[in-house]
Amino acid sequence: MQAHTFAPFRALFRLNIRIGTKLALTAGIGVLLVAGMMFNQHLSNASVAQQAEQERAQQFVTANILNAGVGLQRMQIGTREIRLAISERESDQALAGLQESMRGAVSYLQAAIQLCLDVENSVRVEKLINLAESYAAAAADVVTLKKKTLVK
């Protein structure tokens, strides 16, 4: 006696209903179950698609941050070139290279901000942009001071 698995269906079969009605009811229950499974699959697919899109955006953020890191390193090299410059022309060229590297790094950082999902990370990237711009401004001040000392 196994009365544990299909107890609701057994009660349905004990009723004095015609066999066609019983078949229609069980078919209806089957259709409802299939519809529920399809709805569940639809929700799962939407969730997976959303997660994949978020992952793709985070990959772009990571790539932009890495590219900005290269630009920031080039800014450091530009600063070294400014310090080593022995003429105004060399100082100006080094400053132009530093500013170009800063613009490239800032453009990558701004692209990263647009795709960034975390507010805290957006604030950090914004801080990096401000630091890069102030670093370039300080380098321009160094060039100005260097030109004054080269003239004398």
N, C-alpha and C positions, 0 to 999 in steps of 0.2 A: 504494500500500500504506500504509494508515493503521492501524498496529498500536498506536498510543499511547493511544487514548481508551477503548475498551471491551475491553481485553485480558482481564479476568476473565470477562466475559460470553462472549467468543469461546471461551475454554477450556470454559465450561459448554456451549456449543452443539456443541462437537466431541465431547463424551462420547456414548457410545452409550446414551442414556437416552431414554425415550419423550417425545414432544413435550408431553404433558400434565404430566409431571413437571417439565420445563424451564419451562413456563409457570407452574406453581405456585411454583417456586423464585423466578422473577423477580417474580411478584406478591408473594411473601412479603418479598422485599428491598424492594420498593416500599412495602409496608405499614410495614416497620420504619423506612424513611426518613421517611415521613409522621408516624409516631409520634414520631420524634426531633424533627422540626420543630415538632410540637405541644407537646412538652415544653419545647423551647427558647423558644417563644412564651409559654408559661405562666410560665417563669422571668423572662423579660423584662418581662411585664406586672406581675409581683409587684415587681420592682425599680423600675419606673416609679411604681407606686402608693406604694411606700415613700418614694421621693424626693419625690413630690408632697406627701405628708403632712408630711415634714420641712420642706419649703418653706413650707407653710401655717403650721406652728408658728413658724417664724422670722418670718413676717409678723406674727403675733400678738405676738411678743416685741418687734418693732420698733414696732408700734402702742402697746403698753404703755409702752415706754421714752419714746416721744414724749409720751404723755399724762402720764407722770410728770414729764417736763421742764417741762410747763406748770405742774404743781403746784409744782415747785421754784422756778420763776420767780415764782409767786404768793407763795411764802414770802419771797422777797426783797422783794417789794412790801409784804408784811405787816411786815417788819422796818423798812422805811422809814416806814411809817405809825406804828409804835411810836415811832420816833425823833421824828417830827413831832407826836405827840400832846401836847396841853397839859392834859389832864385824866385822872383815873384811869379814867373811863368809856371815853374814847377809847382809852387804852392797853389796857384789858381787851378791848374790841371788836377792836382790831387783833391782839392776841395770840390771841383766839378764831379769827379768820380765818386767821392763820398756822398754828395747830394743825390747823384743818380742811384747809387746803391740804397740810399735812404728812401727815395721815392718807390723803388721796386719793392723793398721790404714792407713799406707802409701799404702799398697796394695789395700785397698778399695778405697782410694782417687784416685789412678792411674786408677783403673777401672772406676771410675766416670768421670774422664777426657776424657777417650776414648769415652764415650757415651754422653758427654755433648754437647749440640747443640749451646749454647751461649758462645762466646769467652770470654766475661767478667767473666762468672762463671768459665770457665776453668782456667783463670788467678788467680782467688781467690782460687781455689782448689790447684793450683800449689804453691801458697803462703802458704797455710796450710801445704803442704808437707814440704816445706823448714823450716817452724816454728817448726814442729814436730821433724825434724831431728836436728835442732839447740837446741831444748829443751832436746833431748836425749844426745847430746854432752855435754851440760851444766851439766846434771845429772852425766855423766861420770866424768867430772872434779870435781864435788862435792865428788864423791866416792874416787877419787885419793887424794884429799885434806884431806878427812876424814881418809883415811888409814895412811897418813903421821902423823896426829895428834894422831891416836890410837897407833902408834909404839912408840912414845915418852913417 
